Amino acid sequence: MTCLAGIGAGLTGFIQSAIGTDENITVDGCPIACARNSLERICVIPKSYILTNMGLEKHDTPVTGTIIDEIIERIKKDSGFTAATSPRTGGGCCGT
């Protein structure tokens, strides 16, 4: 996991982290796809998920734990993640 803001700011460490990984996944709220475009700008082609394409409506779908869990499960299933291989998440930047 890397910091998208760091990539957008042109910070070398974050850019190298994105370039050096086997797979990048972006989750965007709408088809403008800012996260995906930020990675494509540095020649990284991510697996892209757009929430409005998953049935959510920008500004109208409430952010709830249930909806977040459903989206996570859909992405995990599509990406081939299992409980044993799911990325570790944490409270800080870069999954720490």
BATORFI-218494 format. One record per residue: residue number from 1; chain; x, y, z of N, C-alpha, C, O in turn. Coordinates in Angstrom, 1 decimal. Atoms other than C-alpha are relative to their C-alpha. Example, Ala and Ser with C-alpha at 12.3 -4.5 7.8 and 13.67 -1.06 7.14 Angstrom:
<pts>
+------+------+--------+--------+--------+--------+--------+--------+--------+--------+--------+--------+--------+--------+
! vonu ! pati !   n_px !   n_py !   n_pz !  ca_px !  ca_py !  ca_pz !   c_px !   c_py !   c_pz !   o_px !   o_py !   o_pz !
+------+------+--------+--------+--------+--------+--------+--------+--------+--------+--------+--------+--------+--------+
!    1 !    A !    0.9 !   -1.2 !    0.0 !   12.3 !   -4.5 !    7.8 !    0.9 !    1.2 !    0.0 !    1.9 !    1.2 !    0.7 !
!    2 !    A !   -0.9 !   -1.1 !    0.0 !   13.7 !   -1.1 !    7.1 !   -0.8 !    1.1 !    0.8 !   -0.3 !    2.2 !    0.9 !
+------+------+--------+--------+--------+--------+--------+--------+--------+--------+--------+--------+--------+--------+
</pts>
This chain:
<pts>
+------+------+--------+--------+--------+--------+--------+--------+--------+--------+--------+--------+--------+--------+
! vonu ! pati !   n_px !   n_py !   n_pz !  ca_px !  ca_py !  ca_pz !   c_px !   c_py !   c_pz !   o_px !   o_py !   o_pz !
+------+------+--------+--------+--------+--------+--------+--------+--------+--------+--------+--------+--------+--------+
!    1 !    A !    0.8 !   -1.2 !    0.0 !    0.0 !    0.0 !    0.0 !    0.9 !    1.2 !    0.0 !    1.9 !    1.3 !    0.7 !
!    2 !    A !   -0.8 !   -1.3 !    0.0 !    1.3 !    3.5 !   -0.8 !   -1.0 !    1.2 !    0.1 !   -2.2 !    1.0 !    0.1 !
!    3 !    A !    0.7 !   -1.2 !   -0.2 !    0.1 !    7.0 !   -0.3 !   -0.3 !    0.7 !   -1.3 !    0.6 !    1.2 !   -2.0 !
!    4 !    A !    0.4 !   -0.6 !    1.3 !   -1.8 !    8.4 !   -3.3 !    0.3 !    1.5 !    0.0 !    0.7 !    2.0 !   -1.1 !
!    5 !    A !   -0.4 !   -1.4 !   -0.1 !   -1.2 !   12.0 !   -2.1 !    1.5 !    0.1 !   -0.3 !    1.9 !    1.1 !   -0.9 !
!    6 !    A !   -1.4 !   -0.1 !    0.3 !    2.5 !   11.3 !   -2.1 !    0.4 !   -0.2 !   -1.4 !    1.3 !    0.4 !   -1.9 !
!    7 !    A !   -0.2 !    0.2 !    1.4 !    2.3 !   10.0 !   -5.6 !   -0.3 !    1.3 !   -0.8 !    0.4 !    1.8 !   -1.6 !
!    8 !    A !    0.4 !   -1.2 !    0.7 !    0.4 !   13.1 !   -6.7 !    1.0 !    1.2 !    0.3 !    1.1 !    2.1 !   -0.6 !
!    9 !    A !   -1.0 !   -1.0 !   -0.4 !    3.0 !   15.3 !   -4.9 !    1.4 !   -0.2 !   -0.7 !    2.3 !    0.6 !   -0.6 !
!   10 !    A !   -1.2 !    0.3 !    0.6 !    5.7 !   13.6 !   -6.9 !    1.2 !   -0.4 !    0.9 !    2.3 !   -0.3 !    0.5 !
!   11 !    A !   -1.0 !    0.4 !   -1.0 !    7.5 !   12.2 !   -3.9 !    0.6 !   -1.4 !   -0.4 !   -0.2 !   -2.4 !   -0.6 !
!   12 !    A !   -0.7 !    1.2 !    0.6 !   10.0 !    9.6 !   -5.2 !   -0.2 !   -1.3 !    0.7 !   -0.5 !   -2.3 !    0.1 !
!   13 !    A !    0.2 !    1.3 !   -0.7 !    9.6 !    7.0 !   -2.4 !   -1.4 !   -0.6 !   -0.3 !   -1.5 !   -1.8 !   -0.4 !
!   14 !    A !    1.3 !    0.5 !    0.3 !    5.9 !    6.7 !   -3.0 !   -0.2 !   -0.4 !   -1.4 !   -0.9 !   -1.4 !   -1.7 !
!   15 !    A !    0.1 !    0.4 !    1.4 !    6.2 !    6.6 !   -6.7 !    0.7 !   -1.3 !   -0.2 !    0.2 !   -2.2 !   -0.9 !
!   16 !    A !   -0.8 !    1.3 !    0.1 !    8.9 !    3.9 !   -6.5 !   -0.8 !   -1.2 !    0.6 !   -0.7 !   -2.3 !    0.1 !
!   17 !    A !    0.9 !    1.0 !   -0.7 !    6.6 !    2.0 !   -4.1 !   -1.1 !   -0.5 !   -1.0 !   -1.3 !   -1.7 !   -1.1 !
!   18 !    A !    1.1 !    0.4 !    1.0 !    3.8 !    2.0 !   -6.7 !    0.6 !   -0.7 !   -1.2 !    0.0 !   -1.7 !   -1.7 !
!   19 !    A !   -0.6 !    0.6 !    1.2 !    6.1 !    1.2 !   -9.6 !    0.5 !   -1.4 !    0.3 !    0.4 !   -2.3 !   -0.5 !
!   20 !    A !   -0.7 !    1.2 !   -0.4 !    7.8 !   -1.6 !   -7.7 !   -0.9 !   -1.2 !    0.4 !   -0.4 !   -2.3 !    0.7 !
!   21 !    A !    0.9 !    1.1 !   -0.5 !    4.7 !   -3.6 !   -6.6 !   -0.5 !   -0.8 !   -1.2 !   -0.5 !   -0.4 !   -2.3 !
!   22 !    A !    0.6 !    0.9 !    1.0 !    3.2 !   -6.6 !   -8.5 !   -1.3 !    0.5 !   -0.5 !   -1.7 !    0.3 !   -1.7 !
!   23 !    A !    1.4 !   -0.4 !    0.4 !   -0.3 !   -5.1 !   -8.5 !   -0.4 !    1.2 !    0.8 !   -0.1 !    1.3 !    2.0 !
!   24 !    A !    0.6 !   -1.2 !   -0.6 !   -1.9 !   -1.8 !   -7.8 !   -1.5 !    0.0 !   -0.2 !   -2.0 !   -0.4 !   -1.3 !
!   25 !    A !    1.5 !   -0.1 !    0.0 !   -5.6 !   -1.4 !   -7.0 !   -0.4 !    1.4 !    0.3 !    0.1 !    2.0 !    1.3 !
!   26 !    A !    0.6 !   -1.3 !   -0.4 !   -7.5 !    1.9 !   -7.1 !   -1.5 !   -0.1 !    0.2 !   -2.1 !   -0.9 !   -0.5 !
!   27 !    A !    1.4 !   -0.1 !   -0.2 !  -10.9 !    2.7 !   -5.8 !   -0.4 !    1.5 !   -0.2 !    0.0 !    2.3 !    0.6 !
!   28 !    A !    0.4 !   -1.4 !    0.3 !  -12.5 !    5.8 !   -7.3 !   -1.5 !    0.1 !    0.3 !   -2.2 !   -0.8 !    0.1 !
!   29 !    A !    1.4 !   -0.3 !   -0.3 !  -15.8 !    7.4 !   -6.4 !   -0.9 !    0.1 !   -1.3 !   -2.1 !   -0.1 !   -1.2 !
!   30 !    A !    0.8 !   -0.3 !    1.2 !  -16.8 !    8.2 !  -10.0 !    0.9 !   -0.3 !   -1.2 !    2.1 !   -0.5 !   -1.1 !
!   31 !    A !   -0.7 !    0.3 !    1.2 !  -15.8 !    7.7 !  -13.6 !    1.2 !    1.0 !   -0.4 !    2.0 !    0.6 !   -1.3 !
!   32 !    A !   -1.1 !   -0.9 !    0.3 !  -13.4 !   10.7 !  -13.6 !    1.3 !   -0.7 !    0.4 !    2.4 !   -0.5 !   -0.2 !
!   33 !    A !   -1.1 !    0.9 !   -0.4 !  -11.1 !    8.2 !  -11.8 !    1.3 !    0.7 !    0.3 !    2.3 !    0.4 !   -0.3 !
!   34 !    A !   -1.2 !   -0.7 !   -0.4 !   -8.6 !   10.5 !  -10.1 !    1.1 !   -0.9 !    0.5 !    2.2 !   -0.7 !    0.1 !
!   35 !    A !   -1.1 !    0.9 !   -0.5 !   -6.8 !    7.7 !   -8.3 !    0.6 !   -0.8 !   -1.1 !    1.9 !   -0.8 !   -1.2 !
!   36 !    A !   -0.6 !    0.8 !    1.1 !   -6.4 !    5.6 !  -11.4 !    0.8 !    0.9 !   -0.9 !    1.9 !    0.5 !   -1.3 !
!   37 !    A !   -0.7 !   -0.9 !    0.8 !   -5.3 !    8.6 !  -13.4 !    1.3 !    0.5 !    0.6 !    2.3 !    0.7 !   -0.1 !
!   38 !    A !   -1.3 !   -0.3 !   -0.7 !   -2.7 !    9.5 !  -10.8 !    1.0 !   -1.0 !   -0.2 !    2.2 !   -0.7 !   -0.4 !
!   39 !    A !   -1.0 !    1.1 !    0.3 !   -1.1 !    6.1 !  -11.2 !    0.4 !   -0.1 !   -1.4 !    1.6 !   -0.3 !   -1.8 !
!   40 !    A !   -0.3 !    0.1 !    1.4 !   -1.4 !    6.1 !  -14.9 !    1.0 !    1.1 !   -0.5 !    1.8 !    1.0 !   -1.4 !
!   41 !    A !   -0.9 !   -1.1 !    0.2 !    0.5 !    9.5 !  -14.9 !    1.4 !   -0.4 !    0.2 !    2.3 !    0.2 !   -0.4 !
!   42 !    A !   -1.3 !    0.5 !   -0.2 !    3.5 !    7.6 !  -13.6 !    0.3 !   -1.3 !   -0.7 !    1.2 !   -2.1 !   -0.3 !
!   43 !    A !   -0.1 !    1.2 !    0.8 !    3.1 !    4.8 !  -16.1 !   -0.3 !   -1.3 !    0.8 !    0.3 !   -2.4 !    0.5 !
!   44 !    A !    0.4 !    1.2 !   -0.7 !    1.5 !    2.4 !  -13.6 !   -1.5 !   -0.2 !   -0.4 !   -2.3 !    0.7 !   -0.2 !
!   45 !    A !    1.4 !    0.3 !    0.4 !   -1.7 !    0.7 !  -14.8 !   -0.6 !   -0.9 !    1.1 !   -0.3 !   -2.1 !    1.2 !
!   46 !    A !    0.6 !    0.7 !   -1.1 !   -3.8 !   -0.3 !  -11.8 !   -1.2 !   -0.8 !   -0.4 !   -1.8 !   -0.5 !   -1.4 !
!   47 !    A !    1.3 !    0.6 !    0.2 !   -6.7 !   -2.6 !  -11.5 !   -1.0 !    1.0 !    0.7 !   -0.8 !    1.4 !    1.8 !
!   48 !    A !    0.8 !   -1.1 !   -0.4 !   -9.4 !    0.0 !  -11.2 !   -1.4 !   -0.4 !    0.4 !   -2.1 !   -1.1 !   -0.4 !
!   49 !    A !    1.4 !    0.2 !   -0.4 !  -12.7 !    0.0 !   -9.3 !   -0.7 !    1.3 !    0.1 !   -0.1 !    2.2 !    0.7 !
!   50 !    A !    0.8 !   -1.3 !   -0.1 !  -15.3 !    2.8 !   -9.7 !   -1.3 !   -0.3 !    0.7 !   -2.1 !   -1.1 !    0.2 !
!   51 !    A !    1.1 !    0.3 !   -0.9 !  -17.9 !    2.9 !   -7.0 !   -1.4 !    0.2 !   -0.7 !   -2.3 !   -0.5 !   -0.5 !
!   52 !    A !    1.3 !   -0.2 !    0.7 !  -20.6 !    4.4 !   -9.3 !   -0.3 !   -1.2 !   -0.9 !   -1.5 !   -1.4 !   -1.2 !
!   53 !    A !    0.2 !    1.1 !    0.9 !  -20.1 !    1.4 !  -11.6 !   -0.5 !   -1.3 !    0.9 !   -0.9 !   -2.3 !    0.3 !
!   54 !    A !    0.4 !    1.0 !   -0.9 !  -20.8 !   -0.8 !   -8.5 !   -1.4 !    0.2 !    0.6 !   -1.8 !   -0.5 !    1.6 !
!   55 !    A !    1.3 !   -0.3 !   -0.5 !  -24.2 !    0.7 !   -7.9 !   -0.2 !    1.1 !    1.0 !   -1.3 !    1.4 !    1.5 !
!   56 !    A !    0.0 !   -1.0 !   -1.0 !  -23.3 !    3.4 !   -5.5 !   -0.3 !    1.4 !   -0.7 !    0.2 !    1.5 !   -1.8 !
!   57 !    A !    0.2 !   -1.3 !    0.6 !  -24.5 !    7.0 !   -6.2 !    0.8 !    1.0 !    0.8 !    0.6 !    1.2 !    2.0 !
!   58 !    A !   -0.8 !   -1.1 !   -0.6 !  -22.1 !    9.8 !   -5.6 !   -0.9 !    1.0 !    0.7 !   -1.8 !    1.5 !    0.1 !
!   59 !    A !    0.7 !   -1.0 !   -0.9 !  -23.3 !   12.1 !   -2.8 !   -1.3 !   -0.5 !    0.5 !   -1.9 !    0.1 !    1.4 !
!   60 !    A !    1.3 !    0.5 !   -0.5 !  -26.4 !   10.0 !   -2.3 !    0.0 !   -1.3 !    0.8 !   -0.9 !   -1.7 !    1.5 !
!   61 !    A !   -0.2 !    1.3 !   -0.7 !  -25.1 !    6.6 !   -1.0 !    0.6 !    0.3 !    1.4 !    1.7 !    0.8 !    1.4 !
!   62 !    A !   -0.6 !   -0.2 !   -1.3 !  -24.5 !    6.8 !    2.8 !    1.2 !   -0.9 !    0.2 !    1.2 !   -2.0 !   -0.3 !
!   63 !    A !   -1.2 !    0.8 !   -0.3 !  -21.1 !    5.6 !    3.9 !   -0.3 !   -0.7 !    1.3 !   -0.3 !   -0.1 !    2.4 !
!   64 !    A !    0.3 !    0.8 !   -1.2 !  -21.9 !    2.8 !    6.3 !    1.0 !   -1.2 !    0.0 !    1.6 !   -1.5 !   -1.0 !
!   65 !    A !   -0.8 !    1.1 !   -0.1 !  -19.9 !   -0.1 !    7.6 !   -0.4 !   -1.1 !   -0.9 !    0.5 !   -1.8 !   -1.4 !
!   66 !    A !    0.5 !    1.1 !    0.9 !  -22.1 !   -2.5 !    5.7 !    0.4 !    0.2 !   -1.4 !    0.8 !   -0.7 !   -2.1 !
!   67 !    A !   -0.4 !   -0.3 !    1.4 !  -21.5 !   -0.8 !    2.4 !    1.5 !   -0.1 !   -0.2 !    1.9 !   -0.7 !   -1.2 !
!   68 !    A !   -1.4 !    0.2 !    0.1 !  -17.8 !   -0.6 !    3.0 !    0.4 !   -1.4 !    0.0 !    1.2 !   -1.8 !   -0.9 !
!   69 !    A !   -0.3 !    1.5 !   -0.1 !  -17.7 !   -4.3 !    3.9 !   -0.4 !   -0.7 !   -1.3 !    0.4 !   -1.5 !   -1.8 !
!   70 !    A !    0.4 !    0.6 !    1.3 !  -19.6 !   -5.2 !    0.7 !    0.9 !    0.3 !   -1.1 !    1.3 !   -0.5 !   -1.9 !
!   71 !    A !   -0.9 !   -0.4 !    1.0 !  -17.3 !   -3.2 !   -1.5 !    1.4 !   -0.7 !    0.2 !    1.9 !   -1.2 !   -0.8 !
!   72 !    A !   -1.3 !    0.7 !   -0.3 !  -14.2 !   -4.7 !    0.2 !   -0.1 !   -1.5 !   -0.5 !    0.8 !   -2.0 !   -1.1 !
!   73 !    A !    0.2 !    1.4 !    0.4 !  -15.6 !   -8.2 !   -0.3 !    0.0 !   -0.2 !   -1.5 !    0.5 !   -1.2 !   -2.1 !
!   74 !    A !    0.1 !    0.1 !    1.5 !  -16.4 !   -7.6 !   -4.0 !    1.4 !    0.2 !   -0.6 !    1.8 !   -0.5 !   -1.5 !
!   75 !    A !   -1.3 !   -0.2 !    0.5 !  -12.9 !   -6.3 !   -4.6 !    0.9 !   -1.2 !    0.3 !    1.7 !   -1.6 !   -0.5 !
!   76 !    A !   -0.8 !    1.1 !   -0.3 !  -11.3 !   -9.1 !   -2.7 !   -0.3 !   -1.2 !   -0.8 !    0.6 !   -1.9 !   -1.3 !
!   77 !    A !    0.4 !    1.2 !    0.8 !  -13.3 !  -11.7 !   -4.6 !    0.5 !    0.2 !   -1.4 !    1.1 !   -0.8 !   -2.0 !
!   78 !    A !   -0.4 !   -0.2 !    1.3 !  -12.5 !  -10.1 !   -7.9 !    1.5 !   -0.1 !   -0.2 !    2.0 !   -0.5 !   -1.2 !
!   79 !    A !   -1.5 !    0.0 !    0.1 !   -8.8 !   -9.7 !   -7.1 !    0.6 !   -1.3 !    0.4 !    1.8 !   -1.5 !    0.3 !
!   80 !    A !   -0.6 !    1.3 !   -0.4 !   -8.4 !  -13.2 !   -5.8 !    0.6 !   -0.1 !    1.4 !    1.3 !   -1.0 !    1.7 !
!   81 !    A !   -0.5 !    0.0 !   -1.4 !   -7.6 !  -12.2 !   -2.2 !   -0.8 !   -1.0 !    0.8 !   -2.0 !   -1.2 !    0.6 !
!   82 !    A !    0.7 !    0.8 !   -1.0 !   -8.4 !  -14.7 !    0.5 !    0.3 !    0.5 !    1.4 !    1.1 !    1.5 !    1.5 !
!   83 !    A !   -0.3 !   -0.5 !   -1.3 !   -8.4 !  -14.3 !    4.2 !    1.5 !   -0.1 !    0.3 !    2.1 !    0.8 !    1.0 !
!   84 !    A !   -1.4 !    0.2 !   -0.2 !   -4.8 !  -15.6 !    4.2 !    0.9 !    1.0 !   -0.7 !    2.0 !    1.3 !   -0.3 !
!   85 !    A !   -0.8 !   -0.9 !    0.8 !   -3.6 !  -13.2 !    1.5 !   -0.5 !    1.4 !    0.0 !    0.0 !    2.3 !   -0.8 !
!   86 !    A !    0.5 !   -1.3 !    0.0 !   -5.7 !  -10.1 !    2.2 !    1.1 !    1.0 !    0.5 !    1.8 !    0.7 !    1.4 !
!   87 !    A !   -0.9 !   -0.9 !   -0.5 !   -3.6 !   -7.0 !    2.6 !   -0.2 !    0.5 !    1.4 !   -1.4 !    0.6 !    1.8 !
!   88 !    A !    0.1 !   -0.4 !   -1.4 !   -2.9 !   -5.9 !    6.1 !   -0.4 !    1.5 !    0.0 !    0.2 !    2.3 !   -0.8 !
!   89 !    A !    0.4 !   -1.4 !   -0.1 !   -4.6 !   -2.7 !    7.0 !    0.3 !    0.5 !    1.4 !    0.3 !   -0.2 !    2.4 !
!   90 !    A !   -0.3 !   -0.6 !   -1.3 !   -3.9 !   -0.3 !    9.8 !   -0.6 !    1.4 !    0.0 !   -1.2 !    1.8 !   -0.9 !
!   91 !    A !    0.5 !   -1.3 !   -0.1 !   -4.7 !    3.1 !   11.0 !    0.8 !    1.1 !   -0.6 !    0.3 !    2.3 !   -0.6 !
!   92 !    A !   -0.9 !   -1.0 !    0.4 !   -1.8 !    5.0 !    9.6 !    0.3 !    0.0 !   -1.5 !   -0.2 !   -0.9 !   -2.2 !
!   93 !    A !   -0.4 !   -0.1 !    1.4 !   -0.3 !    6.0 !    6.3 !    0.8 !   -1.3 !   -0.4 !    1.6 !   -1.8 !    0.4 !
!   94 !    A !   -0.7 !    1.1 !    0.6 !    0.9 !    3.1 !    4.1 !   -0.3 !   -1.3 !    0.8 !    0.5 !   -2.2 !    0.8 !
!   95 !    A !    0.4 !    1.2 !   -0.7 !   -0.9 !    0.5 !    6.2 !    0.7 !   -0.4 !    1.3 !    0.6 !   -1.5 !    1.7 !
!   96 !    A !   -0.7 !    0.2 !   -1.2 !    1.1 !    0.9 !    9.3 !   -0.8 !    0.2 !    1.2 !   -0.4 !    0.0 !    2.3 !
+------+------+--------+--------+--------+--------+--------+--------+--------+--------+--------+--------+--------+--------+
</pts>
